[in-house]
Amino acid sequence: MHFIKTVALAANGEGFGHASRMVSMVQELHGSYKLVLYAPPAVERFVRGKLGIDLSAAVDFVPVPAFELCREGERVRYMKSIRRNLGLVASLPRLLVHLRRDMRARGLSCLVSDFEPISTLAATALGIPVLQVNHPGVVHKSHSIMPDAIMAKLTATLMMGRYDKRILVCFYDGDAGPVLRREIARQEPTCGEHIVVSVKREYRAEVLACLEDQPAGRVLVYPEANEKLPYEKALASCMAVITSAGHQTLSEAICLGKPVFAIPQRGQFEQRLNAIRLHECGWGSWSCLKGIEPKLQHFLALAKKGDFPHKPQNPWMRRYSNDCSAMLSMRIRDFIDGSEGKTAHPAAWAIARSAIDSAERAERTAG
């Protein structure tokens, strides 16, 4: 009888990219392995909606709470974020006990984590091999020592935890290039006249105010439902994209050959780094919200003339403008099939297991 390995995929709940990559990985790995997905409820809703009824029914979901960022307008407030998540931190020992029991009962062969720290810690405590596949870890490749850069690097270290192997997914300086959902990757790009706008609601009005001179119907705002033109088709047929500087939307636009104007959130170094690299690669422009209008108008004028892409400013920087889902799938399969008998980092395994054992003893005592 052929033995099918049980593999866990885990995704962070902050941002659209982690959930989108989970969809892509399920699409690539389904049928070869029994899949268990550890993710927050919001990610589960998104993933189930994109997978469809049949594929969604073939995978198991285990809810995991998400660490949340507090935002005010375009700015991330880190001290408020810390206070908001104190309750979750306090509940971690009990949560890890339950996750550890679930993983042990399922007989997981390995965990593929996209920046999800809780399931990673539980897997480490059981000696389950961990593969980190994410984008935010790319901040470690930056030499910046600005305060927000240092904060981003520290956060990335904590969120990734201990792992046996790491693959950074990024359109610049990545170990692999962008990972797209099939409904995006299969689109045939055409050049229309509309502009796709996908920005946070907190500062959407300020962005749209800069576009009031555009003809009626030319500005399509997402993620609001648009029955006439779904997001995937709108993206593939637009003239240009205006979006926040999250990696996933930038990657989707780049892979479809669309010029992008990125608006990074203040205090979020990863987004500023994405925006800077976007410009250096020649695929678009960027601006903070303050003083955005002249830069945005200049970008749209260039996009209308078909002036993008520009010559890269740094020809030595590794750049990707194609969907690398298949290549990433092969590397993940190599890790899964070669993980038999391996255990996670010994020191991390000992520390995590000791902490969870203590929580289990306390739970039994209380019971």
Secondary structure, 3 states (H helix, E strand, C coil): CCCCCEEEEEECCCCHHHHHHHHHHHHHHECCEEEEEEECHHHHHHHHHHHCHHHHHCCEEEECCCCCCEEECCEEEHHHHHHHCHHHHHHHHHHHHHHHHHHHHHCCCEEEEECCHHHHHHHHHCCCCEEEEECHHHHHHCCCCCHHHHHHHHHHHHHHCCCCEEEEECCECCCECCCCCHHHHCCCCCCCCCEEEECCHHHHHHHHHCCCCCCCCCEEECCCCCCCCCHHHHHHHCCEEEEECCHHHHHHHHHCCCCEEEECCECCHHHHHHHHHHHHHCCEEECCCCCHHHHHHHHHHHHHCCCCCCCCCCCCCCECCCCCHHHHHHHHHHHHHCCCCCCCCHHHHHHHHHHHHHHHHHHHHHC
